[in-house]
Amino acid sequence: MINSKLTLLIEAGIILIVILLTLVWAGNTDFMLMLGRVLIYSLFAIVLLFTKNLKDHTDSVLKNPATRFFLSIIIIALFQSAEWTHLSVYPAFSFSSFMTLLSCFLLYILACLIFKGRASAVRFFIIIMIFGFLESAIGLSQAFSGRNTLFGVFTLPRGWRAYGTFYNPDHLAGFLELCFFATLGLVVSILPSRERFLRWRDRIYSLSSRERNMLFLILFCAGIILLGIIYTKSRMGIFATFVGFVFFVLSFTQSRRRSVAVRRVTYLVAVMLVVSFYLGLETIIERYKMAGVDLDPEYGSRGSLWRTSLSAIMDRPLTGSGIGTYRFVYLKYQPPHLQGYYTHAHNDYVEAGVEFGMVGLIIIIAGAVVYFRRFMRRWRERHNPWARGISLGAISSILAVSVHSAGDFILRTYANGVMFSIMLAIAYNAVEMESRGN
């Protein structure tokens, strides 16, 4: 069995990995990629070596519908990275990308094994909330001051946007989406169930003074994180947060009177618009007007990038070009008017189609649909506030990042990929498990 000391060690290791990877350019430097892999492989080796009867603890891994689809992509990437298969146009680079993907899968397994009970999941969400708050605070100071340096050492591309410790504000928005909905999940987990109190006022006043103070503190952190997302001025980030927020509210207020839920969403949207206008929505609107213009002055529009990427998919429709090879393959199809060097498609799904082929892309989409349907079917059966709150926060963050990935390469950022893998584990663990501990 996994003893308590080992569980705490692995849990601390997972939290340390998430924090380290976000501190330096979201883990996308060669050193941080290597460090992240080594730490994850080491934690996994420790679990294998020091856990007795490991098979008895694999139920949470096997029951999670994400496991089989995640494993299928791992197998495809493994075959692509082997030189003798001739499936990759650059096997050495595919192998390096495979090792990164494998580390995310192993971390997902560790999260399935460790974050089973209430105490561990809540601890992780609280750490993520605090770290998201700090990232937002750093980003807001950059956005308001126009400072384009990080810690006075690293130079950022532009000022007047929230970067946090990320090189790209869009990637910071993706990370904050995960933190924001995890924070909202904490709020729901604190509130009593609707079976006990139907009115919001009664539900809040039923809490002890300590619980009320904690609730308001968590809501304050959620507000700062939301401001951080807005000031990244990420078009897809703001849109994805809105989609995730609507889903969260509609799910949370699920009742026979659907009109009540819709009315609440309308009120919340109105409040968000008023606040956004007060904060300066015109700058964000300008960013949306640029959506079809340029990625950068010397670069082309994302629509052109995606259209020309389809040619790469059609040339290798079944097997793809190999994981991690988009930057090399696209040079062959890049039209003359698109200047610059594209390392990513700015769309995780298009990039997956190029690298994994239609087979891999279908597996990813089918896996997402099956995971979401099974999760929602199980979630509707739950009445425990903790199970509903934590799992709803996790699935909303997964949904938001999945939407955001349609307009950027959010999951190609190592820190976001790691966080996303952990959320896949926690969401289904929470919806399946009863609360344990205080």
ZAZABA-339997 format. One record per residue (C-alpha): x, y, z; residue number from 1; residue in one letter. Coordinates in steps of 0.05 Angstrom, whole numbers, plus 5000, padded with zeros to 4 digits. Each point is the difference from the previous one (the first is absolute). Layout:
<nodes>
node u = X, v = Y, w = Z, seq = NUM, type = A
...
</nodes>
This chain:
<nodes>
node u = 5000, v = 5000, w = 5000, seq = 1, type = M
node u = 5021, v = 5073, w = 4993, seq = 2, type = I
node u = 5016, v = 5024, w = 5070, seq = 3, type = N
node u = 4983, v = 5070, w = 5024, seq = 4, type = S
node u = 5072, v = 5025, w = 5001, seq = 5, type = K
node u = 5012, v = 4978, w = 4928, seq = 6, type = L
node u = 4934, v = 5031, w = 4979, seq = 7, type = T
node u = 5019, v = 5067, w = 5030, seq = 8, type = L
node u = 5069, v = 4996, w = 4968, seq = 9, type = L
node u = 4971, v = 4987, w = 4931, seq = 10, type = I
node u = 4947, v = 5054, w = 5010, seq = 11, type = E
node u = 5053, v = 5051, w = 5020, seq = 12, type = A
node u = 5042, v = 4978, w = 4940, seq = 13, type = G
node u = 4942, v = 5012, w = 4952, seq = 14, type = I
node u = 4987, v = 5069, w = 5029, seq = 15, type = I
node u = 5074, v = 5017, w = 4996, seq = 16, type = L
node u = 5002, v = 4979, w = 4926, seq = 17, type = I
node u = 4941, v = 5045, w = 4983, seq = 18, type = V
node u = 5031, v = 5060, w = 5036, seq = 19, type = I
node u = 5069, v = 4990, w = 4971, seq = 20, type = L
node u = 4975, v = 4993, w = 4928, seq = 21, type = L
node u = 4960, v = 5065, w = 5004, seq = 22, type = T
node u = 5057, v = 5041, w = 5029, seq = 23, type = L
node u = 5044, v = 5001, w = 4938, seq = 24, type = V
node u = 4964, v = 5011, w = 4934, seq = 25, type = W
node u = 4948, v = 4946, w = 5016, seq = 26, type = A
node u = 5052, v = 4945, w = 4998, seq = 27, type = G
node u = 5015, v = 5010, w = 4926, seq = 28, type = N
node u = 5075, v = 5008, w = 5006, seq = 29, type = T
node u = 5043, v = 4939, w = 4987, seq = 30, type = D
node u = 5024, v = 4999, w = 5072, seq = 31, type = F
node u = 4930, v = 5003, w = 5029, seq = 32, type = M
node u = 4974, v = 4947, w = 4952, seq = 33, type = L
node u = 5055, v = 4954, w = 5022, seq = 34, type = M
node u = 4991, v = 5016, w = 5074, seq = 35, type = L
node u = 4925, v = 4989, w = 4996, seq = 36, type = G
node u = 5008, v = 4933, w = 4966, seq = 37, type = R
node u = 5053, v = 4976, w = 5050, seq = 38, type = V
node u = 4957, v = 5020, w = 5060, seq = 39, type = L
node u = 4938, v = 4965, w = 4972, seq = 40, type = I
node u = 5038, v = 4937, w = 4981, seq = 41, type = Y
node u = 5032, v = 5000, w = 5070, seq = 42, type = S
node u = 4933, v = 5006, w = 5035, seq = 43, type = L
node u = 4971, v = 4944, w = 4958, seq = 44, type = F
node u = 5060, v = 4956, w = 5015, seq = 45, type = A
node u = 4992, v = 5013, w = 5074, seq = 46, type = I
node u = 4927, v = 4978, w = 4998, seq = 47, type = V
node u = 5018, v = 4936, w = 4962, seq = 48, type = L
node u = 5057, v = 4983, w = 5048, seq = 49, type = L
node u = 4967, v = 5015, w = 5067, seq = 50, type = F
node u = 4927, v = 4982, w = 4989, seq = 51, type = T
node u = 4976, v = 4931, w = 5020, seq = 52, type = K
node u = 4944, v = 4968, w = 4960, seq = 53, type = N
node u = 4998, v = 5057, w = 4949, seq = 54, type = L
node u = 4946, v = 4963, w = 4961, seq = 55, type = K
node u = 4952, v = 5012, w = 5057, seq = 56, type = D
node u = 5006, v = 5075, w = 4989, seq = 57, type = H
node u = 4991, v = 5003, w = 4925, seq = 58, type = T
node u = 4924, v = 5003, w = 5000, seq = 59, type = D
node u = 5000, v = 5076, w = 4997, seq = 60, type = S
node u = 5046, v = 4996, w = 4938, seq = 61, type = V
node u = 4961, v = 4946, w = 4964, seq = 62, type = L
node u = 4931, v = 5030, w = 5014, seq = 63, type = K
node u = 5020, v = 5068, w = 4973, seq = 64, type = N
node u = 4977, v = 5003, w = 4926, seq = 65, type = P
node u = 5059, v = 5045, w = 4983, seq = 66, type = A
node u = 5050, v = 4944, w = 5013, seq = 67, type = T
node u = 4987, v = 4957, w = 4938, seq = 68, type = R
node u = 5000, v = 5060, w = 4953, seq = 69, type = F
node u = 5061, v = 5031, w = 5033, seq = 70, type = F
node u = 5035, v = 4932, w = 4994, seq = 71, type = L
node u = 4980, v = 4994, w = 4926, seq = 72, type = S
node u = 5033, v = 5066, w = 4984, seq = 73, type = I
node u = 5062, v = 4979, w = 5039, seq = 74, type = I
node u = 5005, v = 4936, w = 4958, seq = 75, type = I
node u = 4992, v = 5038, w = 4935, seq = 76, type = I
node u = 5054, v = 5050, w = 5021, seq = 77, type = A
node u = 5046, v = 4942, w = 5020, seq = 78, type = L
node u = 4995, v = 4967, w = 4932, seq = 79, type = F
node u = 5010, v = 5067, w = 4966, seq = 80, type = Q
node u = 5064, v = 5013, w = 5038, seq = 81, type = S
node u = 5031, v = 4933, w = 4980, seq = 82, type = A
node u = 5045, v = 5009, w = 4939, seq = 83, type = E
node u = 4984, v = 4932, w = 4970, seq = 84, type = W
node u = 4926, v = 5017, w = 4992, seq = 85, type = T
node u = 5016, v = 5061, w = 4955, seq = 86, type = H
node u = 4936, v = 5033, w = 5027, seq = 87, type = L
node u = 5035, v = 5064, w = 5022, seq = 88, type = S
node u = 5035, v = 5050, w = 4955, seq = 89, type = V
node u = 5047, v = 5015, w = 5058, seq = 90, type = Y
node u = 5004, v = 4938, w = 5046, seq = 91, type = P
node u = 5050, v = 5032, w = 5049, seq = 92, type = A
node u = 4955, v = 5059, w = 5013, seq = 93, type = F
node u = 4939, v = 4955, w = 5004, seq = 94, type = S
node u = 5034, v = 4959, w = 5053, seq = 95, type = F
node u = 5014, v = 5062, w = 5042, seq = 96, type = S
node u = 4927, v = 5021, w = 4994, seq = 97, type = S
node u = 4978, v = 4929, w = 5017, seq = 98, type = F
node u = 5040, v = 5002, w = 5064, seq = 99, type = M
node u = 4965, v = 5065, w = 5019, seq = 100, type = T
node u = 4932, v = 4971, w = 4985, seq = 101, type = L
node u = 5018, v = 4937, w = 5039, seq = 102, type = L
node u = 5018, v = 5042, w = 5060, seq = 103, type = S
node u = 4930, v = 5032, w = 4998, seq = 104, type = C
node u = 4968, v = 4931, w = 4996, seq = 105, type = F
node u = 5041, v = 4974, w = 5059, seq = 106, type = L
node u = 4981, v = 5062, w = 5040, seq = 107, type = L
node u = 4927, v = 4988, w = 4982, seq = 108, type = Y
node u = 5007, v = 4929, w = 5029, seq = 109, type = I
node u = 5033, v = 5027, w = 5063, seq = 110, type = L
node u = 4943, v = 5050, w = 5008, seq = 111, type = A
node u = 4949, v = 4944, w = 4992, seq = 112, type = C
node u = 5035, v = 4961, w = 5056, seq = 113, type = L
node u = 5012, v = 5058, w = 5048, seq = 114, type = I
node u = 4942, v = 5049, w = 4993, seq = 115, type = F
node u = 4945, v = 4952, w = 5022, seq = 116, type = K
node u = 4973, v = 5030, w = 5063, seq = 117, type = G
node u = 4973, v = 5068, w = 5020, seq = 118, type = R
node u = 5061, v = 5023, w = 5039, seq = 119, type = A
node u = 5051, v = 4990, w = 4944, seq = 120, type = S
node u = 4956, v = 5030, w = 4945, seq = 121, type = A
node u = 4982, v = 5061, w = 5042, seq = 122, type = V
node u = 5073, v = 5011, w = 5019, seq = 123, type = R
node u = 5020, v = 4999, w = 4927, seq = 124, type = F
node u = 4944, v = 5048, w = 4980, seq = 125, type = F
node u = 5019, v = 5048, w = 5055, seq = 126, type = I
node u = 5073, v = 5000, w = 4978, seq = 127, type = I
node u = 4978, v = 5012, w = 4928, seq = 128, type = I
node u = 4954, v = 5056, w = 5022, seq = 129, type = M
node u = 5057, v = 5034, w = 5038, seq = 130, type = I
node u = 5048, v = 4992, w = 4942, seq = 131, type = F
node u = 4948, v = 5025, w = 4950, seq = 132, type = G
node u = 4989, v = 5060, w = 5045, seq = 133, type = F
node u = 5074, v = 5016, w = 5001, seq = 134, type = L
node u = 5007, v = 4990, w = 4924, seq = 135, type = E
node u = 4941, v = 5048, w = 4990, seq = 136, type = S
node u = 5030, v = 5051, w = 5048, seq = 137, type = A
node u = 5066, v = 4999, w = 4962, seq = 138, type = I
node u = 4963, v = 5004, w = 4934, seq = 139, type = G
node u = 4956, v = 5058, w = 5022, seq = 140, type = L
node u = 5060, v = 5040, w = 5024, seq = 141, type = S
node u = 5031, v = 4989, w = 4930, seq = 142, type = Q
node u = 4935, v = 5021, w = 4965, seq = 143, type = A
node u = 4990, v = 5063, w = 5041, seq = 144, type = F
node u = 5073, v = 5023, w = 5001, seq = 145, type = S
node u = 5019, v = 4981, w = 4929, seq = 146, type = G
node u = 5062, v = 4967, w = 5026, seq = 147, type = R
node u = 5027, v = 4950, w = 4950, seq = 148, type = N
node u = 5049, v = 4963, w = 5045, seq = 149, type = T
node u = 4991, v = 4943, w = 5048, seq = 150, type = L
node u = 5036, v = 5006, w = 5067, seq = 151, type = F
node u = 5044, v = 5052, w = 4966, seq = 152, type = G
node u = 5037, v = 4945, w = 4962, seq = 153, type = V
node u = 4957, v = 4969, w = 4945, seq = 154, type = F
node u = 4975, v = 5045, w = 4944, seq = 155, type = T
node u = 4928, v = 4991, w = 4977, seq = 156, type = L
node u = 4978, v = 5012, w = 4928, seq = 157, type = P
node u = 4951, v = 5057, w = 5015, seq = 158, type = R
node u = 4976, v = 5041, w = 5059, seq = 159, type = G
node u = 4929, v = 5018, w = 5024, seq = 160, type = W
node u = 4978, v = 4927, w = 5002, seq = 161, type = R
node u = 5000, v = 4948, w = 5056, seq = 162, type = A
node u = 5056, v = 4950, w = 4989, seq = 163, type = Y
node u = 5012, v = 4975, w = 5071, seq = 164, type = G
node u = 5060, v = 4953, w = 4997, seq = 165, type = T
node u = 4979, v = 4977, w = 4930, seq = 166, type = F
node u = 5032, v = 5023, w = 4935, seq = 167, type = Y
node u = 4933, v = 5001, w = 4964, seq = 168, type = N
node u = 4939, v = 5033, w = 5032, seq = 169, type = P
node u = 4953, v = 4951, w = 4964, seq = 170, type = D
node u = 5034, v = 4943, w = 5036, seq = 171, type = H
node u = 4993, v = 5037, w = 5066, seq = 172, type = L
node u = 4926, v = 5006, w = 4985, seq = 173, type = A
node u = 4996, v = 4924, w = 4990, seq = 174, type = G
node u = 5034, v = 4988, w = 5067, seq = 175, type = F
node u = 4955, v = 5050, w = 5036, seq = 176, type = L
node u = 4938, v = 4967, w = 4970, seq = 177, type = E
node u = 5021, v = 4936, w = 5036, seq = 178, type = L
node u = 5011, v = 5039, w = 5065, seq = 179, type = C
node u = 4936, v = 5040, w = 4994, seq = 180, type = F
node u = 4952, v = 4941, w = 4994, seq = 181, type = F
node u = 5038, v = 4961, w = 5053, seq = 182, type = A
node u = 4987, v = 5060, w = 5045, seq = 183, type = T
node u = 4926, v = 5000, w = 4983, seq = 184, type = L
node u = 4998, v = 4926, w = 5014, seq = 185, type = G
node u = 5025, v = 5015, w = 5071, seq = 186, type = L
node u = 4943, v = 5049, w = 5009, seq = 187, type = V
node u = 4948, v = 4947, w = 4982, seq = 188, type = V
node u = 5033, v = 4948, w = 5044, seq = 189, type = S
node u = 4994, v = 5045, w = 5061, seq = 190, type = I
node u = 4926, v = 5016, w = 4991, seq = 191, type = L
node u = 4948, v = 4952, w = 5029, seq = 192, type = P
node u = 4959, v = 4958, w = 4952, seq = 193, type = S
node u = 4934, v = 5026, w = 4971, seq = 194, type = R
node u = 4963, v = 4944, w = 5034, seq = 195, type = E
node u = 5013, v = 5034, w = 5067, seq = 196, type = R
node u = 4992, v = 5073, w = 4980, seq = 197, type = F
node u = 4965, v = 5025, w = 4937, seq = 198, type = L
node u = 5014, v = 5074, w = 5008, seq = 199, type = R
node u = 5069, v = 5029, w = 4989, seq = 200, type = W
node u = 4996, v = 5043, w = 5062, seq = 201, type = R
node u = 4983, v = 4940, w = 5043, seq = 202, type = D
node u = 5057, v = 4959, w = 4970, seq = 203, type = R
node u = 5051, v = 5055, w = 5016, seq = 204, type = I
node u = 4974, v = 5015, w = 5070, seq = 205, type = Y
node u = 5001, v = 4926, w = 5017, seq = 206, type = S
node u = 5076, v = 5003, w = 4996, seq = 207, type = L
node u = 5042, v = 5014, w = 5060, seq = 208, type = S
node u = 5036, v = 5068, w = 5004, seq = 209, type = S
node u = 5065, v = 4965, w = 4982, seq = 210, type = R
node u = 4968, v = 4968, w = 4939, seq = 211, type = E
node u = 4969, v = 5065, w = 4978, seq = 212, type = R
node u = 5066, v = 5036, w = 5005, seq = 213, type = N
node u = 5032, v = 4946, w = 4959, seq = 214, type = M
node u = 4945, v = 5004, w = 4948, seq = 215, type = L
node u = 5008, v = 5075, w = 4991, seq = 216, type = F
node u = 5076, v = 4993, w = 4997, seq = 217, type = L
node u = 4994, v = 4947, w = 4945, seq = 218, type = I
node u = 4951, v = 5044, w = 4962, seq = 219, type = L
node u = 5049, v = 5058, w = 5005, seq = 220, type = F
node u = 5056, v = 4956, w = 4971, seq = 221, type = C
node u = 4953, v = 4978, w = 4944, seq = 222, type = A
node u = 4987, v = 5073, w = 4983, seq = 223, type = G
node u = 5074, v = 5017, w = 4996, seq = 224, type = I
node u = 5013, v = 4939, w = 4957, seq = 225, type = I
node u = 4942, v = 5020, w = 4953, seq = 226, type = L
node u = 5030, v = 5070, w = 4995, seq = 227, type = L
node u = 5066, v = 4968, w = 4982, seq = 228, type = G
node u = 4967, v = 4962, w = 4943, seq = 229, type = I
node u = 4966, v = 5064, w = 4974, seq = 230, type = I
node u = 5066, v = 5038, w = 5001, seq = 231, type = Y
node u = 5037, v = 4948, w = 4961, seq = 232, type = T
node u = 4956, v = 5028, w = 4944, seq = 233, type = K
node u = 4998, v = 4930, w = 4972, seq = 234, type = S
node u = 4940, v = 4996, w = 4953, seq = 235, type = R
node u = 4992, v = 4924, w = 5005, seq = 236, type = M
node u = 5018, v = 5002, w = 5074, seq = 237, type = G
node u = 4943, v = 5048, w = 5016, seq = 238, type = I
node u = 4951, v = 4962, w = 4955, seq = 239, type = F
node u = 5020, v = 4932, w = 5029, seq = 240, type = A
node u = 4991, v = 5027, w = 5071, seq = 241, type = T
node u = 4932, v = 5026, w = 4982, seq = 242, type = F
node u = 4979, v = 4932, w = 4971, seq = 243, type = V
node u = 5027, v = 4963, w = 5061, seq = 244, type = G
node u = 4965, v = 5049, w = 5046, seq = 245, type = F
node u = 4933, v = 4992, w = 4966, seq = 246, type = V
node u = 5008, v = 4924, w = 5003, seq = 247, type = F
node u = 5019, v = 5004, w = 5074, seq = 248, type = F
node u = 4940, v = 5044, w = 5019, seq = 249, type = V
node u = 4950, v = 4959, w = 4958, seq = 250, type = L
node u = 5025, v = 4936, w = 5031, seq = 251, type = S
node u = 5001, v = 5028, w = 5071, seq = 252, type = F
node u = 4930, v = 5029, w = 4995, seq = 253, type = T
node u = 4972, v = 4938, w = 4967, seq = 254, type = Q
node u = 4927, v = 4993, w = 5017, seq = 255, type = S
node u = 4932, v = 4987, w = 4971, seq = 256, type = R
node u = 4992, v = 5073, w = 4987, seq = 257, type = R
node u = 5053, v = 5010, w = 4946, seq = 258, type = R
node u = 4977, v = 5072, w = 4990, seq = 259, type = S
node u = 5026, v = 5017, w = 5070, seq = 260, type = V
node u = 5069, v = 4976, w = 4981, seq = 261, type = A
node u = 4999, v = 5038, w = 4934, seq = 262, type = V
node u = 4978, v = 5063, w = 5036, seq = 263, type = R
node u = 5057, v = 4994, w = 5050, seq = 264, type = R
node u = 5050, v = 4992, w = 4943, seq = 265, type = V
node u = 4971, v = 5062, w = 4967, seq = 266, type = T
node u = 5010, v = 5040, w = 5064, seq = 267, type = Y
node u = 5071, v = 4975, w = 5008, seq = 268, type = L
node u = 5017, v = 5018, w = 4927, seq = 269, type = V
node u = 4971, v = 5070, w = 5010, seq = 270, type = A
node u = 5043, v = 5010, w = 5063, seq = 271, type = V
node u = 5062, v = 4975, w = 4963, seq = 272, type = M
node u = 4987, v = 5048, w = 4942, seq = 273, type = L
node u = 4991, v = 5059, w = 5047, seq = 274, type = V
node u = 5064, v = 4984, w = 5037, seq = 275, type = V
node u = 5037, v = 4989, w = 4935, seq = 276, type = S
node u = 4978, v = 5067, w = 4972, seq = 277, type = F
node u = 5023, v = 5033, w = 5064, seq = 278, type = Y
node u = 5068, v = 4967, w = 4994, seq = 279, type = L
node u = 5008, v = 5020, w = 4928, seq = 280, type = G
node u = 4966, v = 4951, w = 4954, seq = 281, type = L
node u = 5018, v = 5041, w = 4939, seq = 282, type = E
node u = 5071, v = 4973, w = 5001, seq = 283, type = T
node u = 4974, v = 4929, w = 5000, seq = 284, type = I
node u = 4951, v = 5016, w = 4944, seq = 285, type = I
node u = 5058, v = 5026, w = 4959, seq = 286, type = E
node u = 5035, v = 4933, w = 5011, seq = 287, type = R
node u = 4938, v = 4964, w = 4972, seq = 288, type = Y
node u = 4999, v = 5046, w = 4939, seq = 289, type = K
node u = 5071, v = 4976, w = 4985, seq = 290, type = M
node u = 4978, v = 4927, w = 5001, seq = 291, type = A
node u = 5001, v = 4993, w = 4924, seq = 292, type = G
node u = 5057, v = 5048, w = 4988, seq = 293, type = V
node u = 5067, v = 4978, w = 5027, seq = 294, type = D
node u = 5032, v = 4955, w = 5051, seq = 295, type = L
node u = 5056, v = 5050, w = 4997, seq = 296, type = D
node u = 5018, v = 5056, w = 4951, seq = 297, type = P
node u = 5046, v = 4954, w = 4961, seq = 298, type = E
node u = 4955, v = 4939, w = 5006, seq = 299, type = Y
node u = 4935, v = 4980, w = 4968, seq = 300, type = G
node u = 4930, v = 4987, w = 5025, seq = 301, type = S
node u = 4983, v = 4937, w = 5038, seq = 302, type = R
node u = 4946, v = 4983, w = 4949, seq = 303, type = G
node u = 5054, v = 4997, w = 4945, seq = 304, type = S
node u = 5044, v = 4959, w = 5046, seq = 305, type = L
node u = 4945, v = 4949, w = 5013, seq = 306, type = W
node u = 4978, v = 4995, w = 4927, seq = 307, type = R
node u = 5070, v = 4986, w = 4975, seq = 308, type = T
node u = 5010, v = 4950, w = 5057, seq = 309, type = S
node u = 4943, v = 4958, w = 4971, seq = 310, type = L
node u = 5045, v = 4984, w = 4940, seq = 311, type = S
node u = 5050, v = 4968, w = 5048, seq = 312, type = A
node u = 4944, v = 4959, w = 5030, seq = 313, type = I
node u = 4976, v = 4976, w = 4932, seq = 314, type = M
node u = 5069, v = 4978, w = 4979, seq = 315, type = D
node u = 5007, v = 4954, w = 5061, seq = 316, type = R
node u = 4927, v = 4990, w = 5021, seq = 317, type = P
node u = 5007, v = 4935, w = 5039, seq = 318, type = L
node u = 5066, v = 5001, w = 5037, seq = 319, type = T
node u = 5019, v = 5074, w = 5001, seq = 320, type = G
node u = 5069, v = 5029, w = 4997, seq = 321, type = S
node u = 5021, v = 4980, w = 5070, seq = 322, type = G
node u = 4990, v = 5032, w = 5068, seq = 323, type = I
node u = 5038, v = 5066, w = 5008, seq = 324, type = G
node u = 5016, v = 5008, w = 4926, seq = 325, type = T
node u = 4951, v = 5055, w = 4980, seq = 326, type = Y
node u = 5055, v = 5052, w = 5000, seq = 327, type = R
node u = 5038, v = 4961, w = 4947, seq = 328, type = F
node u = 4941, v = 4976, w = 4958, seq = 329, type = V
node u = 4966, v = 5067, w = 4993, seq = 330, type = Y
node u = 5059, v = 5031, w = 4964, seq = 331, type = L
node u = 4982, v = 4958, w = 4939, seq = 332, type = K
node u = 4929, v = 5028, w = 4997, seq = 333, type = Y
node u = 5011, v = 5071, w = 5025, seq = 334, type = Q
node u = 4977, v = 5050, w = 4946, seq = 335, type = P
node u = 5046, v = 5058, w = 4981, seq = 336, type = P
node u = 4956, v = 5053, w = 5032, seq = 337, type = H
node u = 5006, v = 4967, w = 5069, seq = 338, type = L
node u = 5067, v = 5025, w = 5025, seq = 339, type = Q
node u = 5035, v = 4974, w = 5061, seq = 340, type = G
node u = 5012, v = 4932, w = 5031, seq = 341, type = Y
node u = 4940, v = 4963, w = 5028, seq = 342, type = Y
node u = 5015, v = 4950, w = 5055, seq = 343, type = T
node u = 4926, v = 4987, w = 5015, seq = 344, type = H
node u = 4934, v = 5004, w = 4963, seq = 345, type = A
node u = 4967, v = 5044, w = 5054, seq = 346, type = H
node u = 4946, v = 4946, w = 5003, seq = 347, type = N
node u = 5014, v = 4936, w = 5039, seq = 348, type = D
node u = 4950, v = 4961, w = 4959, seq = 349, type = Y
node u = 5028, v = 5020, w = 4932, seq = 350, type = V
node u = 5070, v = 4986, w = 5026, seq = 351, type = E
node u = 4978, v = 4932, w = 5026, seq = 352, type = A
node u = 4971, v = 4984, w = 4932, seq = 353, type = G
node u = 5066, v = 5017, w = 4966, seq = 354, type = V
node u = 5043, v = 4961, w = 5049, seq = 355, type = E
node u = 4955, v = 4941, w = 5018, seq = 356, type = F
node u = 4958, v = 4995, w = 4937, seq = 357, type = G
node u = 4925, v = 4992, w = 4999, seq = 358, type = M
node u = 5005, v = 4936, w = 5041, seq = 359, type = V
node u = 5032, v = 5037, w = 5058, seq = 360, type = G
node u = 4954, v = 5060, w = 4993, seq = 361, type = L
node u = 4938, v = 4955, w = 5001, seq = 362, type = I
node u = 5026, v = 4965, w = 5062, seq = 363, type = I
node u = 5010, v = 5067, w = 5035, seq = 364, type = I
node u = 4931, v = 5026, w = 4982, seq = 365, type = I
node u = 4965, v = 4934, w = 5016, seq = 366, type = A
node u = 5037, v = 4996, w = 5066, seq = 367, type = G
node u = 4978, v = 5070, w = 5019, seq = 368, type = A
node u = 4927, v = 4985, w = 4983, seq = 369, type = V
node u = 4999, v = 4933, w = 5037, seq = 370, type = V
node u = 5035, v = 5031, w = 5061, seq = 371, type = Y
node u = 4952, v = 5059, w = 5003, seq = 372, type = F
node u = 4937, v = 4957, w = 4991, seq = 373, type = R
node u = 5020, v = 4949, w = 5053, seq = 374, type = R
node u = 5020, v = 5055, w = 5048, seq = 375, type = F
node u = 4935, v = 5038, w = 4993, seq = 376, type = M
node u = 4958, v = 4937, w = 5008, seq = 377, type = R
node u = 5036, v = 4983, w = 5064, seq = 378, type = R
node u = 5000, v = 5073, w = 5025, seq = 379, type = W
node u = 4925, v = 5006, w = 4995, seq = 380, type = R
node u = 4993, v = 4940, w = 5047, seq = 381, type = E
node u = 5043, v = 5032, w = 5054, seq = 382, type = R
node u = 4973, v = 5041, w = 5059, seq = 383, type = H
node u = 5062, v = 5007, w = 5042, seq = 384, type = N
node u = 5021, v = 5074, w = 4998, seq = 385, type = P
node u = 5074, v = 4983, w = 5000, seq = 386, type = W
node u = 4994, v = 4951, w = 4942, seq = 387, type = A
node u = 4957, v = 5047, w = 4959, seq = 388, type = R
node u = 5042, v = 5062, w = 5015, seq = 389, type = G
node u = 5070, v = 4973, w = 4988, seq = 390, type = I
node u = 4980, v = 4959, w = 4939, seq = 391, type = S
node u = 4960, v = 5057, w = 4969, seq = 392, type = L
node u = 5058, v = 5048, w = 5009, seq = 393, type = G
node u = 5048, v = 4951, w = 4968, seq = 394, type = A
node u = 4955, v = 4983, w = 4940, seq = 395, type = I
node u = 4985, v = 5074, w = 4988, seq = 396, type = S
node u = 5075, v = 5014, w = 4997, seq = 397, type = S
node u = 5009, v = 4942, w = 4952, seq = 398, type = I
node u = 4944, v = 5027, w = 4956, seq = 399, type = L
node u = 5028, v = 5071, w = 5000, seq = 400, type = A
node u = 5070, v = 4978, w = 4980, seq = 401, type = V
node u = 4971, v = 4954, w = 4947, seq = 402, type = S
node u = 4962, v = 5059, w = 4969, seq = 403, type = V
node u = 5062, v = 5044, w = 5006, seq = 404, type = H
node u = 5041, v = 4948, w = 4964, seq = 405, type = S
node u = 4958, v = 5012, w = 4937, seq = 406, type = A
node u = 5035, v = 5067, w = 4993, seq = 407, type = G
node u = 5069, v = 4989, w = 5029, seq = 408, type = D
node u = 5051, v = 4948, w = 5020, seq = 409, type = F
node u = 4983, v = 5000, w = 5074, seq = 410, type = I
node u = 5014, v = 4927, w = 5014, seq = 411, type = L
node u = 5067, v = 5003, w = 4964, seq = 412, type = R
node u = 5024, v = 5041, w = 5059, seq = 413, type = T
node u = 5030, v = 4950, w = 5048, seq = 414, type = Y
node u = 4972, v = 5033, w = 5064, seq = 415, type = A
node u = 4929, v = 5001, w = 4971, seq = 416, type = N
node u = 5006, v = 4929, w = 4974, seq = 417, type = G
node u = 5021, v = 4976, w = 5069, seq = 418, type = V
node u = 4943, v = 5037, w = 5034, seq = 419, type = M
node u = 4949, v = 4975, w = 4949, seq = 420, type = F
node u = 5023, v = 4928, w = 5012, seq = 421, type = S
node u = 4990, v = 5008, w = 5075, seq = 422, type = I
node u = 4931, v = 5030, w = 4991, seq = 423, type = M
node u = 4979, v = 4941, w = 4957, seq = 424, type = L
node u = 5016, v = 4955, w = 5059, seq = 425, type = A
node u = 4970, v = 5043, w = 5055, seq = 426, type = I
node u = 4934, v = 5013, w = 4963, seq = 427, type = A
node u = 4982, v = 4926, w = 4993, seq = 428, type = Y
node u = 5030, v = 4980, w = 5067, seq = 429, type = N
node u = 4957, v = 5052, w = 5035, seq = 430, type = A
node u = 4936, v = 4981, w = 4965, seq = 431, type = V
node u = 5010, v = 4927, w = 5018, seq = 432, type = E
node u = 5025, v = 5005, w = 5071, seq = 433, type = M
node u = 4965, v = 5017, w = 5065, seq = 434, type = E
node u = 5031, v = 5054, w = 5043, seq = 435, type = S
node u = 5056, v = 4978, w = 5046, seq = 436, type = R
node u = 5032, v = 5040, w = 5055, seq = 437, type = G
node u = 4985, v = 5071, w = 5022, seq = 438, type = N
</nodes>
